[in-house]
Amino acid sequence: MNPTIHATKAESPGAAATDGGTHAPVRDFDELDDHAQDTLHEAATGGAVHLDDDDAAAFTDGEVVRFTSYYRITVAR
């Protein structure tokens, strides 16, 4: 089964933290490679995105990416 990612919008990095706290790893959109940027854009606007294992490795479950807002990334394997 291929991994999927979800991007859940939040108002702040603390609100996006999976533990409800303020300590979630945060990356800027520009830090992602081109393919990962396209994937995040698709996940932020269209829901779950199915990936192969190599593409999923660009994301860490629970991290926060600052894009047009803050997005908590969930990677399901």
PEGI-V815229 format. One record per pair of residues at least 24 apart in sequence whose ideal C-beta (glycine too) atoms are under 10 Angstrom apart, sorted by the first residue. I is the first residue (numbers start at 1). J is the second residue. D is the distance in whole Angstrom. If there is no record, write none. Layout:
# PEGI-V815229
I&J&D / I&J&D
This chain:
# PEGI-V815229
1&50&9 / 1&76&9 / 1&77&8 / 2&49&10 / 2&50&5 / 2&51&6 / 2&52&6 / 2&53&8 / 2&55&9 / 2&56&8 / 2&76&10 / 2&77&9 / 3&49&9 / 3&50&8 / 3&51&5 / 3&52&8 / 3&53&6 / 3&55&8 / 3&56&4 / 3&57&9 / 3&59&9 / 3&61&10 / 3&75&6 / 3&76&6 / 3&77&5 / 4&43&9 / 4&47&9 / 4&48&5 / 4&49&6 / 4&50&5 / 4&51&7 / 4&56&8 / 4&74&8 / 4&75&8 / 4&76&5 / 4&77&8 / 5&36&10 / 5&39&7 / 5&40&8 / 5&42&9 / 5&43&5 / 5&48&7 / 5&49&5 / 5&50&9 / 5&51&6 / 5&55&9 / 5&56&7 / 5&58&9 / 5&59&6 / 5&61&9 / 5&71&10 / 5&73&6 / 5&74&7 / 5&75&5 / 5&76&8 / 6&43&6 / 6&44&10 / 6&47&7 / 6&48&5 / 6&49&8 / 6&71&9 / 6&72&8 / 6&73&7 / 6&74&4 / 6&75&8 / 6&76&7 / 7&39&9 / 7&40&6 / 7&41&9 / 7&42&9 / 7&43&4 / 7&44&5 / 7&45&9 / 7&46&10 / 7&47&9 / 7&48&9 / 7&49&8 / 7&59&9 / 7&64&10 / 7&65&7 / 7&67&8 / 7&69&10 / 7&70&10 / 7&71&4 / 7&72&7 / 7&73&6 / 7&74&8 / 8&43&9 / 8&44&9 / 8&64&10 / 8&70&9 / 8&71&6 / 8&72&5 / 8&73&8 / 8&74&7 / 9&44&7 / 9&67&9 / 9&68&9 / 9&69&5 / 9&70&7 / 9&71&6 / 9&72&8 / 10&64&7 / 10&69&7 / 10&70&5 / 10&71&7 / 10&72&6 / 11&69&7 / 11&70&7 / 12&64&9 / 12&69&9 / 12&70&6 / 13&64&5 / 13&65&10 / 13&66&8 / 13&70&5 / 13&72&9 / 14&64&9 / 14&70&9 / 15&64&9 / 15&70&7 / 15&72&9 / 16&62&9 / 16&63&9 / 16&64&4 / 16&65&9 / 16&66&9 / 16&69&9 / 16&70&5 / 16&71&7 / 16&72&4 / 16&73&9 / 17&62&8 / 17&63&10 / 17&64&7 / 17&70&10 / 17&72&7 / 18&61&8 / 18&62&4 / 18&63&9 / 18&64&9 / 18&72&6 / 18&73&10 / 18&74&8 / 19&62&8 / 24&62&7 / 24&63&7 / 24&64&5 / 24&70&9 / 24&72&7 / 24&73&10 / 25&60&7 / 25&62&8 / 25&63&5 / 25&64&7 / 25&65&9 / 25&73&10 / 26&63&7 / 26&64&5 / 26&65&7 / 26&66&6 / 26&70&7 / 27&59&9 / 27&60&9 / 27&63&6 / 27&64&7 / 27&65&5 / 27&66&7 / 27&67&10 / 27&73&9 / 28&65&7 / 28&66&5 / 28&67&8 / 29&65&6 / 29&66&6 / 29&67&4 / 29&68&8 / 29&71&9 / 30&66&9 / 30&67&10 / 31&65&8 / 31&66&9 / 32&58&7 / 32&59&8 / 32&65&7 / 32&67&9 / 33&58&6 / 36&65&9 / 37&65&10 / 37&67&9 / 40&65&6 / 40&67&6 / 40&71&7 / 40&73&8 / 41&67&8 / 41&68&9 / 43&67&10 / 43&71&8 / 43&73&8 / 43&74&9 / 44&68&7 / 44&69&8 / 44&71&6 / 48&74&9 / 48&76&8 / 50&76&10 / 51&75&9 / 51&77&10 / 53&77&8
